Amino acid sequence: MSNEHGNLIKSPKQLIIVVFACFFVPLIIILLLMVFVNNGKRGESTATTEQLIKPVAQLNIQDAAPAAK
C-alpha cells in the first residue's frame, strides 16, 4: 500500500502548534461571540439595576385589631 498523502504533522513543533491552535481558536471564537451578544443587549436596555430587581408587590401590614361590627 502506497503512502501517497503522508502525514501533515512532521515534527513535534508542528504537533504542539496544532494542539494549541485546536484549543485556542474555538476559545477565542466563543469569547468574541460572548462579547458580541453582550454588547447587543447593553445598547438596547435603559433599565437600571434598581428597576430590574425591584419587588413585584409590596405587603402593607396594618393594625392587627379585629374589624368593628
PyRosetta script that sets phi, psi and omega in degrees:
from pyrosetta import init, pose_from_sequence

init()
pose = pose_from_sequence("MSNEHGNLIKSPKQLIIVVFACFFVPLIIILLLMVFVNNGKRGESTATTEQLIKPVAQLNIQDAAPAAK")
pose.set_psi(1, 129.9)
pose.set_omega(1, -177.5)
pose.set_phi(2, -85.8)
pose.set_psi(2, 153.1)
pose.set_omega(2, 179.7)
pose.set_phi(3, -105.9)
pose.set_psi(3, 76.5)
pose.set_omega(3, -174.0)
pose.set_phi(4, -73.1)
pose.set_psi(4, -41.1)
pose.set_omega(4, -173.3)
pose.set_phi(5, -84.3)
pose.set_psi(5, -40.1)
pose.set_omega(5, -179.3)
pose.set_phi(6, 75.3)
pose.set_psi(6, -180.0)
pose.set_omega(6, 179.3)
pose.set_phi(7, -89.6)
pose.set_psi(7, 141.0)
pose.set_omega(7, 176.5)
pose.set_phi(8, -77.3)
pose.set_psi(8, -33.4)
pose.set_omega(8, -178.7)
pose.set_phi(9, -100.6)
pose.set_psi(9, 114.9)
pose.set_omega(9, -173.5)
pose.set_phi(10, -108.2)
pose.set_psi(10, -11.7)
pose.set_omega(10, -178.8)
pose.set_phi(11, -141.2)
pose.set_psi(11, 159.8)
pose.set_omega(11, 177.1)
pose.set_phi(12, -61.2)
pose.set_psi(12, -30.9)
pose.set_omega(12, 178.3)
pose.set_phi(13, -64.3)
pose.set_psi(13, -42.5)
pose.set_omega(13, 177.9)
pose.set_phi(14, -65.3)
pose.set_psi(14, -37.1)
pose.set_omega(14, 178.5)
pose.set_phi(15, -62.8)
pose.set_psi(15, -44.5)
pose.set_omega(15, 180.0)
pose.set_phi(16, -63.6)
pose.set_psi(16, -41.4)
pose.set_omega(16, 179.1)
pose.set_phi(17, -63.3)
pose.set_psi(17, -42.5)
pose.set_omega(17, -179.6)
pose.set_phi(18, -66.2)
pose.set_psi(18, -41.4)
pose.set_omega(18, 180.0)
pose.set_phi(19, -63.8)
pose.set_psi(19, -46.0)
pose.set_omega(19, 178.2)
pose.set_phi(20, -63.9)
pose.set_psi(20, -40.4)
pose.set_omega(20, 179.3)
pose.set_phi(21, -64.0)
pose.set_psi(21, -40.6)
pose.set_omega(21, 179.7)
pose.set_phi(22, -66.9)
pose.set_psi(22, -24.1)
pose.set_omega(22, 178.8)
pose.set_phi(23, -88.7)
pose.set_psi(23, -46.5)
pose.set_omega(23, -171.3)
pose.set_phi(24, -83.7)
pose.set_psi(24, -30.8)
pose.set_omega(24, -179.2)
pose.set_phi(25, -63.3)
pose.set_psi(25, -49.4)
pose.set_omega(25, 176.2)
pose.set_phi(26, -63.8)
pose.set_psi(26, -35.3)
pose.set_omega(26, 178.7)
pose.set_phi(27, -62.8)
pose.set_psi(27, -43.5)
pose.set_omega(27, 178.9)
pose.set_phi(28, -66.2)
pose.set_psi(28, -40.0)
pose.set_omega(28, 178.1)
pose.set_phi(29, -62.7)
pose.set_psi(29, -43.5)
pose.set_omega(29, 179.1)
pose.set_phi(30, -63.1)
pose.set_psi(30, -44.6)
pose.set_omega(30, 179.2)
pose.set_phi(31, -62.5)
pose.set_psi(31, -41.7)
pose.set_omega(31, 178.5)
pose.set_phi(32, -65.0)
pose.set_psi(32, -38.1)
pose.set_omega(32, 176.4)
pose.set_phi(33, -65.6)
pose.set_psi(33, -38.0)
pose.set_omega(33, 177.8)
pose.set_phi(34, -63.7)
pose.set_psi(34, -41.8)
pose.set_omega(34, 178.8)
pose.set_phi(35, -65.6)
pose.set_psi(35, -42.0)
pose.set_omega(35, 179.6)
pose.set_phi(36, -61.8)
pose.set_psi(36, -45.6)
pose.set_omega(36, -178.9)
pose.set_phi(37, -67.9)
pose.set_psi(37, -41.0)
pose.set_omega(37, -178.6)
pose.set_phi(38, -66.2)
pose.set_psi(38, -38.7)
pose.set_omega(38, 178.6)
pose.set_phi(39, -67.3)
pose.set_psi(39, -33.7)
pose.set_omega(39, 178.1)
pose.set_phi(40, -65.7)
pose.set_psi(40, -38.3)
pose.set_omega(40, 179.7)
pose.set_phi(41, -75.6)
pose.set_psi(41, -33.9)
pose.set_omega(41, -175.8)
pose.set_phi(42, -67.0)
pose.set_psi(42, -37.1)
pose.set_omega(42, -177.1)
pose.set_phi(43, -71.7)
pose.set_psi(43, -31.6)
pose.set_omega(43, -176.0)
pose.set_phi(44, -81.7)
pose.set_psi(44, -34.6)
pose.set_omega(44, -173.0)
pose.set_phi(45, -84.7)
pose.set_psi(45, 126.2)
pose.set_omega(45, 175.4)
pose.set_phi(46, -110.8)
pose.set_psi(46, 3.7)
pose.set_omega(46, -179.3)
pose.set_phi(47, -73.8)
pose.set_psi(47, 139.1)
pose.set_omega(47, 177.5)
pose.set_phi(48, -85.2)
pose.set_psi(48, 170.5)
pose.set_omega(48, 179.8)
pose.set_phi(49, -63.4)
pose.set_psi(49, -38.1)
pose.set_omega(49, 179.6)
pose.set_phi(50, -63.5)
pose.set_psi(50, -37.1)
pose.set_omega(50, 178.0)
pose.set_phi(51, -70.1)
pose.set_psi(51, -33.3)
pose.set_omega(51, -178.1)
pose.set_phi(52, -72.9)
pose.set_psi(52, -31.1)
pose.set_omega(52, -175.9)
pose.set_phi(53, -108.0)
pose.set_psi(53, 12.9)
pose.set_omega(53, 180.0)
pose.set_phi(54, -66.2)
pose.set_psi(54, 151.4)
pose.set_omega(54, -179.6)
pose.set_phi(55, -68.3)
pose.set_psi(55, 152.4)
pose.set_omega(55, 180.0)
pose.set_phi(56, -75.0)
pose.set_psi(56, -39.5)
pose.set_omega(56, -179.4)
pose.set_phi(57, -140.8)
pose.set_psi(57, 164.0)
pose.set_omega(57, 176.7)
pose.set_phi(58, -121.9)
pose.set_psi(58, 143.0)
pose.set_omega(58, 179.0)
pose.set_phi(59, -99.7)
pose.set_psi(59, 122.8)
pose.set_omega(59, -179.0)
pose.set_phi(60, -107.4)
pose.set_psi(60, 104.0)
pose.set_omega(60, -179.3)
pose.set_phi(61, -93.2)
pose.set_psi(61, 119.5)
pose.set_omega(61, 178.6)
pose.set_phi(62, -104.5)
pose.set_psi(62, -170.9)
pose.set_omega(62, -179.3)
pose.set_phi(63, -58.9)
pose.set_psi(63, 136.8)
pose.set_omega(63, -176.6)
pose.set_phi(64, -86.7)
pose.set_psi(64, 13.0)
pose.set_omega(64, 180.0)
pose.set_phi(65, -68.6)
pose.set_psi(65, 144.7)
pose.set_omega(65, 179.1)
pose.set_phi(66, -66.9)
pose.set_psi(66, 152.4)
pose.set_omega(66, -179.1)
pose.set_phi(67, -66.4)
pose.set_psi(67, 142.1)
pose.set_omega(67, 178.9)
pose.set_phi(68, -75.0)
pose.set_psi(68, 140.7)
pose.set_omega(68, -179.9)
pose.set_phi(69, -103.6)
pose.dump_pdb("model.pdb")
